[in-house]
Amino acid sequence: MIYIDVNEVYQRKCSFCDNVMIYKHRRSVWKANKKQSRCPQCNKDHMSKKLKGRIFTKEWKEKMSKNHWNVKGKNNPFYKKSHSKKTKDQISNSRTGKACGESNSSKRLDVREKLSKNSAFNDLKRRHLIIEKCIKTKIKNGTLNVHTEESRKKLREKRLEQMKRSGIFPSYNIKACEYFSKLNENIRHALNGGEFSYIGYSADGYDPKTNTWYEWDEERHYRNKFSIQKDKQRMNQIIDNLKCNFIRIRQKDMTVKEYCYE
């Protein structure tokens, strides 16, 4: 068993089929190596072979259904029972010399801080980096399936149609709606005729007379370079397809940036 460190993305080969699996944390790889765990496909095949030809009687199914429906209180098989002294001694001996209670190193403040820092997988920037590394690995191996721009557009449009049929509408910013109403009555927004949508994108505000698309940017749009780059790509697609003017308003300081179609 081996694992390869690829800048916070860990890989491990299945010992049965040599299929490469990607892990988020080093500890997950260590546990998988220790247990000699299979990849999902090998595990599925193993269970299929193990249960092949086994007949489950009606009585067995009924017992399983009864025993696993509710195992709380009196229904628990271990209810009002206790371990024997021999069993307790065996459990105690198995834990002797291991990190338990106060001797556990994870109780130390410096260790806890390190663990907290390394396990911050929900951080948006780190998540983007890991996804980027995974994509690069797949490109290198020739296993990456990429949607074309046309297929992405169809997926976005289909999603908007599904939301409308379900009675779900995109979230909107009330401050933005108030701002657009004061700016120009012709601007269409969530509270004035509903948001205008085009090629699967919804506009915070749109003026059909001047063919101007308005975008209201909260601070999450400037969180990191990935968000800024994504917004820029989206804006360029809208300008090229709709041939419109594009105005961005930043909520924090109310700065206005205008991009004209050339």
N, C-alpha and C positions, 0 to 999 in steps of 0.2 A: 504493500500500500504506500502511495506517495501523495503528498499534496504540494501544490505549487502556489507560491505567493505572487499574485498579480496586482499589486497596489490595492490592498484591502478586498480583493475578490479572491476567494480560495477555491481551488479545484481539486477534485479527487477522482481517481479511477475506480470503477466497480471491479472487484476481484473476480467476478464471474464472466462479465462480457466486455470489460475495458471501456465501458461507456463513461464519458466525462460528466461529472456532476459539479454544479457550482454552489458554494456555500457562502453565507454572509460573514460568519465568524470563524476564527481559527479553532476555537473550542469545539464547535460543531463537527469539524473535520476530525479532531482528535477523538471525539466520542464515536464517530462513525468507524474510524480505524480500529478502535478498541473492540467494538461490537462486531466488526467485520460485516457491517450492514450492506445490503444489496441496493442496487438502483431500483426505482419504482417498477420498472418492467420485469426485472429478474425476481423481485419480491412477489409480483403478481403471478408469474409463472410457477414459482416455488409453492405458493399457497394453492394454486390450481392443481398441481401434481399431488400435493399432500392430501387434498380433500377429494381427489378423483376416485370414484367408485365407492365412496363412503355413503352409507344409507342412514338417513336420520328418521327414526321411527316417529310416529304420531305422539306417543307417550313422552319421548325425549323432547320434542318440540314444545309440548304443553308445559313440561317441567321448566324448561329454559324461559318460557314466556312468563310463568308465575314467579320464578326466582329473580328475574331481572326487571320485572315491572316496577316493584317498589321494595327496596332493601333497607329502608329506614326503620329504626326502633326495633320492635319485636320481629319484624320480617327479616332482619339481618341475621345470617347464619351464626354470627359470633356474638349474638345478643346474650348478655349476662354470663359470658364465658371469659376466661382469662388464660394467659399463657402459663404453662407449667414452669417450675424452677429450672428444669433442664433446658427448655426453649429460651428462657430469659438469659441463661448463662451463655448459650450459643450466640445469641444476638449481641450480648455484651462483649464476648471474645472476638466476634467478627469486626467490632468497631474499635477495638483496642489499638492504640497507636495512630489512629486516624484523626484528622482535624475535626473535632466536635466541640460544641459550646464555645467557651471563651478562647480555646486554643485554635479556633478557626481563623485563618489569616484574613478571610473576607470581612471580618469584623473591624480590622484596622482601618483607620480613616484614609490613609494614603492608598491602600488597596481598593477601597470602595470608590474613591475618586477616579482611580485608574480604570476600574471596571465600568463606571458610569460614562467616562469619556469614550472608551472603546465600544460601548454598546449603544451609542447615540445614533442608531441607524435611521431614526425618523427625521434626522436633520436633512432638509431639502437639498442642500448643496452636496452633501455626501452621497445621498441617494442618486442624484444625477450623475455623479462621478462613477459610481458602481455600475449604473446602467450603461454609461458610455464605455466602460471597460469591457462589459459583457458583449456589447455590440461589436467592439473592435475584435474581440476573440472570435465571435461568430463569423465576422467578415474574413478573418484570417483562415478559419477552417472551411469557409465556403458554405456555411449552414444558415446564413441570415436571409430571411424572406422579407423583402421591403415592399411596402405599398407604393404604388405610383401616385402622383399628385391627383390624378383623376379619380382613383379609387378612394383616396382620403376624402375628396370633396363629396363623393356619393355617400360615404359613411357618415359624414357630418350632417348632410341633408336628411338622411334617413333617420338619424338620431333626433333631429329637430321635429320631424314629422311624428315620430313615436311620442315625443313629449307633448305635442299639441293634442294628439289623440287621447292621451292619458289625462289631459287637463293640467299638465305640469308646464310651467313657464320659467325661463331663465331668471335667476335672481337679479335684482336691480338695486341701484343706489338712489335713495330718496333725495339726497343732496344734489346729485347729478340731474335728476328730473326737475327739481326746483330751479337749478341754474339754467337748464335748456329752455324752460318755460319763460324765464325772465329775458333770456338772450334773444329768442325769436319764437313766435307762436307757430311758425311753420315747421319747426323741428319736431319730428316724430320720435317719441320715446315710450318707455314702458307705461307711463300714465297719460299718454296722449296718442291714442291710436295703436299702441303696442309697438314693441321693438321691430325695426325693419331687419330682415335677414336676407343674406345673399351668399351664395356658394357655401352654405353651411355655417356662416358666421352671423352673429347677432350684433347689431350696432347699438351702442348706448344712446346715440342720437343720430338722426339722419334728416337732412333737409332736401326734399325731392326737387325743389325749385332751383337751388344752386348746385345740386348733386354733390353735397358735402357730407362726409361721414365723420361723426364726432365720437371720440373715445375718451371715457373718464377713467383715469388711472389712479387707483389706490396705491398705498406704499408697497403692497405685495408684488406689484409689477416691477419694482426696482430692487427686489430682495437680493438678486444675484444676477450674474451675467447670462445665465441660462434663460431666466424669465425675460430679460431685456431682448435677448436674441430671438426668442420665440415670438414675442410681440412684434418685433421688427419684420420677421418673415411673414407673419399674418397680415401686417399692414401693407407690405409690398404686394402680396397676392390680391388683396382687396383693390388697391389702386390700379394694378395692371388689368384686372378683370372688369371692374366697374367703371374704370376711367374717371375717377372722382377725385375731389380734393379731400385731404385727410387732416383732421385737427385733433391733437391730443391735449388734454387738460390734466395737469397733475394736481390732485386734491390737496396735497400738503401745503404748497405755496401758491397754488392757482396759476402756475406758469402755463402759457399757451404756446404750442408749437404747431406750425402749419406746414403741411407737405402738399405740394401741388402736382397734379398729373402733367407730365410733359409729353 
